[in-house]
Structures are given as structure tokens and as C-alpha cells.
């Protein structure tokens, strides 16, 4: 004979005053204590004994939620499991924050460099901070959507990466929960047949390159840049002079700088291609380094607001926005390359090497032992001469 469920009505529960158990059906009861306090219990028989499992007080567990909890208990009994044992196991379920730490610790040796691990940690602890204290089993698709929505349209690339990272951390956590013999739901950060119905499809870049200033506008920009004060303007000018990437500039350490030789050696673990890159420093670049040396406060050449940390990944972008320039820091590499091709007679391979690009096929690379440092020094000196020609 089928059980009668839903005997209680939400509107009538508040009026119940008679002490005792009031059945909702399906082993779920509302207990009214002599004091008038009301709480939910799930009664069941296991191994021939009647057992009682508390589901929480009425003030924090409404009727609908109590019914869901009771349903989970009935499913556990149907599998031959004791709901009380499952509750005890549930206290060992990791939080999302704990799984982030564990996942990074396990995977960091697979990643190319420490920067990659730092990016994972930053995106997950900053943008997904709301998920940190939550148990893995309590996180829903709505929770993930709430984390992604504020940046989904504004910064689609960051949001897409964040979703993928949340999915991987959640996947690792759910595997651990499954090994505890606890019920496991679908991954709430999964895109297909899940978030694809909750969020618009991520926009793909329609342009082949990041926005860059035409090279003939760079001298004028440099003149305006010299009027700015602070660490970020110096870091951006150094980026332009060296034709390097933002991450390489922000992570630059004093131990990498040889002022006597006028060379900045970026280790392979901080390079996109994973190969050490020596950067010849032009006179103006040396001047910037010397000025930063006079105010050295940490191991970083260009420290952030917290001296033990580098500049943030948005610091240079924010500077260009304040200057109302429709371009991004990375675009100056394109400006430099266009200038090399259109205004100089330097060989193509020298320009490519200045950008730390691979030149030639595998055989050609194998026979090329040097990095043409002095030839590239002449190129970078010429670049400085061009972009500072109208600056003070």
C-alpha cells in the first residue's frame, strides 16, 4: 500500500501547538516540544531498531526543504544504507576551498611554471570566493551561475577559464565524495546540457590580434606616458621599450637584471615558449631600472601595492584606460613588429627573436646556437630612438 505523503500544510504548521509528533508521511514528522519549539525528525527502522534522525528546526528548515531531506533518507534506506551513517560521512566532505588547494597541489607539477598555478589560485579564490566555504555536495548550478554571471559578458575569456577551472575542481571533489559512498550529483559547472542553458554562449574574438596603436602613434603616446606618475607608468614604458609581455614585466625580479651587462634574463618558466630569453636593455630602459633600484622595496622590480606582490594583472590595462587609449599593453609588441618591417632593414629573424618567437623549422633551430643578443641590442636601441624622438 502506497505511503501517504504531504499530510502537513505549510499554512497550518505555524498553528500546531499540541506537543508530540505530527506526521507528514514517508517517515517525516514535525515534533512540537512542550516549550513550543518545533523541529523535524525522520523515523526509520534499521537492524530491527527504531531510530530517529533530526533534520533541523522549523525556523531554518521550511517544510519543502524538510521533505527533500526526508526523500534523501528514504533513498538511502532503499540502497540498504543507514542515513545516520551517511550524515557522519557528510561531515568529512571537503569544502570547495579545500579542494582548490588540494587540486593545485596535485596538478602543479604538470603545469609549465609557477605562474600557471598562481593564475589558478587567483581566479578561484577571487572570482569564486563565494564557493570557498561551501561543501562540494552543497554547490548547485545556481551557485556557479551566480559566480560567473558578473563577469560572463564583461570579461568572457576570464569567465570561460574560471568556469572550466571550477568544473575541474568540482569533478575532483565529487570523485572523492563518491568514494565515501555518498550520493553524487552531476557536476554543477558542466557546460554541455547544463550551463549552456543558463548563460549565453561565450563570445569568440572577432579580431585576429589584440588592439594595438599604429607604430607612428607610439612616440606621441610615450610623451603622454611620461606625464604619469607611479610604478605602473614606468612598467608600461619598460614593456614598450623591451617589446615584452605584461606578465614578464610584472614578474620581473632583481635577480634577473644585470645592469653591468645591460641585460635582463627572463627564465624559461616565465616565458610563453618555456625557453630562457635574454633582453638587451637600451639606455632609457637602463634608466628606468636604475630609478626603480633607488626605491627598491622587494624582490620585484615593479612591485604592487603590497610590496611582497608584483603589480596586478590589470594594472597596465587600467593605466591605458585612464589615458583613454583604445589599445592594450600586449598590442605594443605588434606596434614594434610593424615598425621593424616597415621602417628598418633589420632581418626578419632578428625582429622575431626580439619578440622571443621561434624562428625557422626544427632543423634550423637546432643549428642556431646563439640568440643574436648584440644584433638585437642594435635593434632595441633603434626602437628607443624612434619612440622617444618626440619625447622630452
Residue, then its C-alpha position, 0 to 999 in steps of 0.5 A: x500500500x502506497x505511503x501517504x505523503x504531504x499530510x502537513x500544510x505549510x499554512x497550518x504548521x505555524x498553528x500546531x501547538x499540541x506537543x508530540x509528533x505530527x506526521x507528514x508521511x514517508x517517515x517525516x514528522x514535525x515534533x512540537x516540544x512542550x516549550x513550543x519549539x518545533x523541529x523535524x525528525x525522520x523515523x526509520x527502522x534499521x537492524x530491527x531498531x527504531x531510530x530517529x534522525x533530526x533534520x533541523x528546526x522549523x525556523x531554518x528548515x521550511x517544510x519543502x526543504x524538510x521533505x527533500x531531506x526526508x526523500x534523501x533518507x528514504x533513498x538511502x534506506x532503499x540502497x540498504x544504507x543507514x542515513x545516520x551513517x551517511x550524515x557522519x560521512x557528510x561531515x568529512x566532505x571537503x569544502x570547495x576551498x579545500x579542494x582548490x588547494x588540494x587540486x593545485x597541489x596535485x596538478x602543479x607539477x604538470x603545469x609549465x611554471x609557477x605562474x600557471x598555478x598562481x593564475x589558478x589560485x587567483x581566479x578561484x579564490x577571487x572570482x569564486x570566493x563565494x564557493x570557498x566555504x561551501x561543501x562540494x555536495x552543497x554547490x548547485x548550478x545556481x551557485x556557479x551561475x551566480x559566480x560567473x554571471x558578473x563577469x560572463x559578458x564583461x570579461x568572457x575569456x576570464x569567465x570561460x577559464x574560471x568556469x572550466x577551472x571550477x568544473x575541474x575542481x568540482x569533478x575532483x571533489x565529487x570523485x572523492x565524495x563518491x568514494x565515501x559512498x555518498x550520493x553524487x550529483x552531476x557536476x554543477x559547472x558542466x557546460x554541455x546540457x547544463x550551463x549552456x542553458x543558463x548563460x549565453x554562449x561565450x563570445x569568440x574574438x572577432x579580431x585576429x590580434x589584440x588592439x594595438x596603436x599604429x607604430x607612428x602613434x607610439x612616440x606621441x603616446x610615450x610623451x603622454x606616458x611620461x606625464x604619469x606618475x607611479x610604478x605602473x607608468x614606468x612598467x608600461x614604458x619598460x614593456x614598450x621599450x623591451x617589446x615584452x609581455x605584461x606578465x614578464x614585466x610584472x614578474x620581473x625580479x632583481x635577480x634577473x637584471x644585470x645592469x653591468x651587462x645591460x641585460x635582463x634574463x627572463x627564465x624559461x618558466x616565465x616565458x610563453x615558449x618555456x625557453x630562457x630569453x635574454x633582453x638587451x636593455x637600451x639606455x632609457x630602459x637602463x634608466x628606468x631600472x636604475x630609478x626603480x633600484x633607488x626605491x627598491x622595496x622587494x624582490x620585484x622590480x615593479x612591485x604592487x601595492x603590497x610590496x611582497x606582490x608584483x603589480x596586478x594583472x590589470x594594472x597596465x590595462x587600467x593605466x591605458x584606460x585612464x589615458x583613454x587609449x583604445x589599445x592594450x599593453x600586449x598590442x605594443x609588441x605588434x606596434x614594434x613588429x610593424x615598425x621593424x618591417x616597415x621602417x628598418x632593414x633589420x632581418x626578419x629573424x632578428x625582429x622575431x627573436x626580439x619578440x622571443x618567437x621561434x624562428x625557422x623549422x626544427x632543423x634550423x633551430x637546432x643549428x642556431x646556437x646563439x640568440x643574436x643578443x648584440x644584433x638585437x641590442x642594435x635593434x632595441x636601441x633603434x626602437x628607443x630612438x624612434x619612440x622617444x624622438x618626440x619625447x622630452 
